[in-house]
Amino acid sequence: MSILSNIIDAAKEVVEVARTTAQGMSVTLSHIPTRKETVSYPEEAVTIYRRFRGEHFLDVNEDGKEKCVSCFLCAAACPADAIYIEGAEDQRPYEERIGQDHRYAKVYQIDYGRCILCGFCVDACPTDAINHGHNFEWAVFTPGEMVKDKDFLLANKWREPDVTPNENQLHLAARQKMDKLNIILK
Amino acid sequence: MQPKEIVVPTSSISMLRRPDPLADTQMTVSLGPQHPSTHGVLRLELVLDGETVVNAIPDIGYLHTGIEKTMEKEKWQQVVTITCRMDYLNSMGNDLGYCLAVEKLMGVEVPKRAQDLRVLLTELNRLSSHLVWFGTHAMDLGAMTAFFYAFTERERILDIFECVSGARLHQSYFIIGGVRWDIPENFPALVRDLLDRFRNFLDECRRLVTGNRIFQRRTKGVGVISKKDAIDWGLSGPTIRGSGVNWDVRKAEPYSGYDTYDFRVPVYHDGDVWSRYLVRMDEMEESVKICYEALDRLKGSGSVMADHPKLNLPERDLMKQHIDVMIHHFLLASEGFTVPIGEVYQSIESARGELGYYVVSDGAERPYRVRVRAPSYVNLSALPAMVEGQLLADVVAVIGSIDIVLGDVDR
């Protein structure tokens, strides 16, 4: 008798496993007609939110003059010591110099091997010179290439999808390759 | 003359407890540190008798980051950028614990709106953390599909984090005194959309995994830890609530206004993997309830930073016009602020259990010491007690059920 009841129990178990597995499969099947969740990046553009903290860009004012006055506040606020600046004075008149003030950054480097994209430099900047862009594609072949210099950071602004340079700023943009980011801002 | 006895240096505990290699049937197997089921870089030294586990020794330290030490080098406000890097699946909770501890030390009152926002985002983070656990736990036991669905939902939560804070994993959104920015316009709609479909998603999970007979047989009666043992090991979070102990920091020592929310703490009594699974699944439902309530409270507007001259950076327009405000801005951004001398312990309920911060200030602009009581570390210590006498395949189920994050274990 006990053998028979064992067989019945085992059969019940098999039926139960089959039933619950089929129940799970029904969930899977119900998902097949629904919309695809994946985006085949980089062929398709990805959606990025406006606040996204990507690679920085250095801003210029409406005359194309660099906003950075080399006050070192971003470097002081940086928790990862990623920013290196060398300041200098430029006593030429406004039309001839590159910065909006006499003081400007001769060297401005951000080491993206160290940067943690916390945004504290952007909060600290008193002249709104440094901002977060939306770029996140920064694969490189050597660690040294992760250190981005001032020209790169200045040109980063023109890569943003919703920024177009005016004629004052075109000379700088023309020097750089202006491939716009393949993103949609939301 | 007797030669002096040679003292063998025992650099690790596991060396002391290593079994006699000549003992007949036992053998030692290394599980990890690159095994996918260990959820990170955990190495388990398993002493096996056939397929039965005689002893399991967790070997940690592969992901040691020295974050506790790094905190002593950063200024008070800068520390929030690295707290989230410990338990990277529950980053909002980690930031919250540190911020609450320092606010307690400074005696700062956080505005109501910031508190509600913190509760909402921490609960969303709990959901996203539990989704990772759900996906990987089910995948460890052979259910691949659940992983994809869980990560789809998690992606929506990360989108919400990106929308509000600008980063998906390491948000650094909570700072001492409140949160960094107010919510954007499309934020409430995004959250409501997620919550509305989340109940449906949980229902799907139940049909897909919870109801599955194979999954139940892999988890019921496996990795049992009794109520008394669970308390003695100092477990916390879903791991102890699966052993029948009703203990949740949100209820026991409420913070951020959790005492004003209506939610239930799910408790199951069997102490096995299945109980811990059910606790987390029910907890997700409660989190959704809290999120709805917090979202309703966020209607309207208000300040999101405490009214404290040292915590707030000055208004940008004022700063650009007045030299004295500019100097204040420079001092705050470059040197930070000081915190009164003292020490404080503040714990919160993270997705994994009691996450405690013990913060010591010597009156300088950097913490003197920050000690983190990490839930994963304590929960992992009870793993040998749970897997002893179980089969090798069950070890994987037990590791999944205590939901460790190695970044939290090693710090």
Chai-1 contact restraints between the chains, C-beta under 6 A:
chainA,res_idxA,chainB,res_idxB,connection_type,confidence,min_distance_angstrom,max_distance_angstrom,comment,restraint_id
A,E16,B,R213,contact,1.0,0.0,6.0,A-B,restraint_1
A,V17,B,R213,contact,1.0,0.0,6.0,A-B,restraint_2
A,T20,B,G211,contact,1.0,0.0,6.0,A-B,restraint_3
A,T20,B,N212,contact,1.0,0.0,6.0,A-B,restraint_4
A,T20,B,R213,contact,1.0,0.0,6.0,A-B,restraint_5
A,Q23,B,R207,contact,1.0,0.0,6.0,A-B,restraint_6
A,Q23,B,G211,contact,1.0,0.0,6.0,A-B,restraint_7
A,G24,B,L208,contact,1.0,0.0,6.0,A-B,restraint_8
A,G24,B,N212,contact,1.0,0.0,6.0,A-B,restraint_9
A,V27,B,E204,contact,1.0,0.0,6.0,A-B,restraint_10
A,V27,B,R207,contact,1.0,0.0,6.0,A-B,restraint_11
A,V27,B,L208,contact,1.0,0.0,6.0,A-B,restraint_12
A,T28,B,T145,contact,1.0,0.0,6.0,A-B,restraint_13
A,E37,B,T152,contact,1.0,0.0,6.0,A-B,restraint_14
A,Y49,B,E162,contact,1.0,0.0,6.0,A-B,restraint_15
A,Y49,B,C163,contact,1.0,0.0,6.0,A-B,restraint_16
A,R51,B,G166,contact,1.0,0.0,6.0,A-B,restraint_17
A,F52,B,E162,contact,1.0,0.0,6.0,A-B,restraint_18
A,F52,B,G166,contact,1.0,0.0,6.0,A-B,restraint_19
A,R53,B,G166,contact,1.0,0.0,6.0,A-B,restraint_20
A,R53,B,A167,contact,1.0,0.0,6.0,A-B,restraint_21
A,L73,B,A333,contact,1.0,0.0,6.0,A-B,restraint_22
A,A76,B,S334,contact,1.0,0.0,6.0,A-B,restraint_23
A,A77,B,A333,contact,1.0,0.0,6.0,A-B,restraint_24
A,P79,B,E74,contact,1.0,0.0,6.0,A-B,restraint_25
A,P79,B,Q78,contact,1.0,0.0,6.0,A-B,restraint_26
A,P79,B,T81,contact,1.0,0.0,6.0,A-B,restraint_27
A,I116,B,T81,contact,1.0,0.0,6.0,A-B,restraint_28
A,C118,B,T81,contact,1.0,0.0,6.0,A-B,restraint_29
A,C118,B,S172,contact,1.0,0.0,6.0,A-B,restraint_30
A,A124,B,A333,contact,1.0,0.0,6.0,A-B,restraint_31
